[in-house]
Amino acid sequence: MREITILLKKALLLSFFIFSFSLSKAQWVTIPDANFVYWLDNNGYSGCMNGNQMDTTCSTITEDLLVNCPNAFISDLTGIQYFKSLKYLHCQYNQLTFLPHLSDSLILLHCYQNELTSLPVLPSSLVHLWCYYNQLTSLPPLPNSLVYLYTYNNVLTSLPLLPNSLLKLECNFNQITSLPALPNSLYQLACGNNQLTSLPSIPSSVRELYCQSNQLTILPVLPDSLERLTCDQNQLTSLLVLPSTLLQFTCTYCQWSTLPPLPNSIYNLWCDHNQLTSLPNLPDSLRYFHCSYNQLTSLPELPDTLYYMDCSYNQLTSLPDLPDSLHLFKIQNNLNINCLPELKKFKGGPTDFNISNTGITCLSNVIQYEVTSIPAIDTMPFCDLFNNPNNCDLGWNIKGNVVLDGDSSCGTTNDGIGIPMVKMNLYDSGNNLLQQVIVNWNGDYAFNTQLGDYSTSVNTTNFPFNNLCPSNNSIASNLTVIDSLDYNVDFRLVCKHGFDIGAWLVLHHPNFFPGNVNQVHINAGVLVQSIYSVSCSSGISGEVKVVINGPANYLSPLSGALTPTVNGDTLIYTIADFSFVNATTDFAFNVITDTTAQSGN
């Protein structure tokens, strides 16, 4: 018994010796920040931790290349200096006030959105330094390897010497009074919102220069390579010579009365909030044009490429021809504009059309598309001899209206609404088709022709209506010097006999997935109503039947939709009069997919 006890003691001593030897090999340091300890424990380093103690010899620590700890509420990164092989450190969006020594192999440092007041010595291998949105008052010497430096929104008053490797420098929103010499490698310089009174020489490599909101009175010679220039809100007193490569030019709030000649390459021009009284020729490449809040009384010819035009808050008295490419058009608060030029069928149609606070009361021609406008202009009347107080030019000489005849009388009593989307044909005296237009949402249409003999008719190809007035579906116009306008070339239509009921579309959102609730829309009802916004099936009753074929079940109607009778997998809508049905919203419901549904069901 005694011998067994001795052997047991020897075994315990041996185990203690081995454990002590193991501890003597590790080198433990204290990690003071509890949030950093938590992050280490939960991001693959728990084997190197013992409470708040970290083993600096642990291979996971010494060999790891990436630490990515954003938004971790860390205020102290002490311990990061033991990550000897670290190349990438992401510690943004924390509460750091300082950084310890960093790995000599570090390539990328993202420490933005912290509370840093200074940075440690930067490794000679560093390529990316993103330290914006801190409280930095200065930067350490920059390594020769640095390519990207983003240090905006700090309190810097100066920058250190810039390395020859630098491609992008963003130091805007600081208190910098002067910049060091710019390297010949630089591609982008963003130094806006500082206290600069001058700029150093701009290298020929620079493609983008953003120097807005400073105290600049003059700019250096701009390189021929420059593509984007933003110099607004400065004190520039002389006009620039713009490089021929310039694509985007922003010079708002410069108090200029004239602009320099514009190169043919420009596609985006912002010159609003100045004192401009005239503009130079606009290049054919221009797509975005902002000249609001100036003193312009006229505009030059607009390029055929123009997509966006905002000339509001000026003193314009007239407008040039509007290009067919125009999509957004703003001329509000030009009190002396009384007439619009001919409004063509812009590609896609304007989505933002504002002519408020102008003298415009009528249109020179029909707008053949639906627009969002202030005020609504797609319902404005034509300018004509009886409604043209500003003597605007007319963009038509034959005009009329297409309506649904309410009582089949060919008279004006009981007329229905105008029928949109009808195609109208114009023929010459030899019955040759000259023009085609689409009736607008009020049922209005117009043609612009020369003097001569013409005839107008409704295009009845695949047409759900019968012409009633005139019975021969054709109205003649004789335009002469004495009488060059033909008014009231009107057509009244009646629905064809029979009915025109059907279903044509099934939509659902989102995609069907096990356990999902999906919205399903069935488009069904009067077919002609979906195209022409009128009903030709008054008094027609019937049923709409929907069958759900697959592992899904009807759940409920959508808000505002009809409620069906449910019989197993079949939904039945009993309709007393299809003319009262909204084909796109009445047959809409929720479906729930079975949790056991398989792909392909």
Secondary structure as UniProt FT lines:
FT   HELIX           2..25
FT   STRAND          28..30
FT   HELIX           34..41
FT   TURN            42..44
FT   HELIX           46..48
FT   STRAND          49..50
FT   TURN            51..52
FT   STRAND          53..55
FT   TURN            56..57
FT   HELIX           59..63
FT   STRAND          66..68
FT   TURN            70..71
FT   TURN            78..79
FT   HELIX           80..82
FT   TURN            84..85
FT   STRAND          88..90
FT   TURN            104..105
FT   STRAND          108..110
FT   TURN            124..125
FT   STRAND          128..130
FT   TURN            144..145
FT   STRAND          148..150
FT   TURN            164..165
FT   STRAND          168..170
FT   TURN            184..185
FT   STRAND          188..190
FT   TURN            204..205
FT   STRAND          208..210
FT   TURN            224..225
FT   STRAND          228..230
FT   TURN            244..245
FT   STRAND          248..250
FT   TURN            252..253
FT   TURN            264..265
FT   STRAND          268..270
FT   TURN            284..285
FT   STRAND          288..290
FT   TURN            304..305
FT   STRAND          308..310
FT   TURN            324..325
FT   STRAND          328..330
FT   TURN            332..333
FT   TURN            335..336
FT   TURN            347..348
FT   STRAND          352..354
FT   TURN            356..357
FT   STRAND          373..374
FT   TURN            378..379
FT   TURN            389..390
FT   STRAND          398..404
FT   TURN            413..414
FT   TURN            420..421
FT   STRAND          423..428
FT   TURN            429..430
FT   STRAND          433..438
FT   TURN            441..442
FT   STRAND          444..447
FT   STRAND          452..458
FT   TURN            461..462
FT   STRAND          465..469
FT   TURN            471..472
FT   STRAND          475..479
FT   STRAND          491..495
FT   STRAND          501..509
FT   TURN            514..515
FT   STRAND          517..526
FT   HELIX           527..532
FT   TURN            538..539
FT   STRAND          542..547
FT   STRAND          552..557
FT   TURN            559..560
FT   STRAND          565..567
FT   TURN            568..569
FT   STRAND          570..575
FT   HELIX           578..580
FT   TURN            583..585
FT   STRAND          588..593
FT   TURN            595..596
FT   TURN            599..600
//
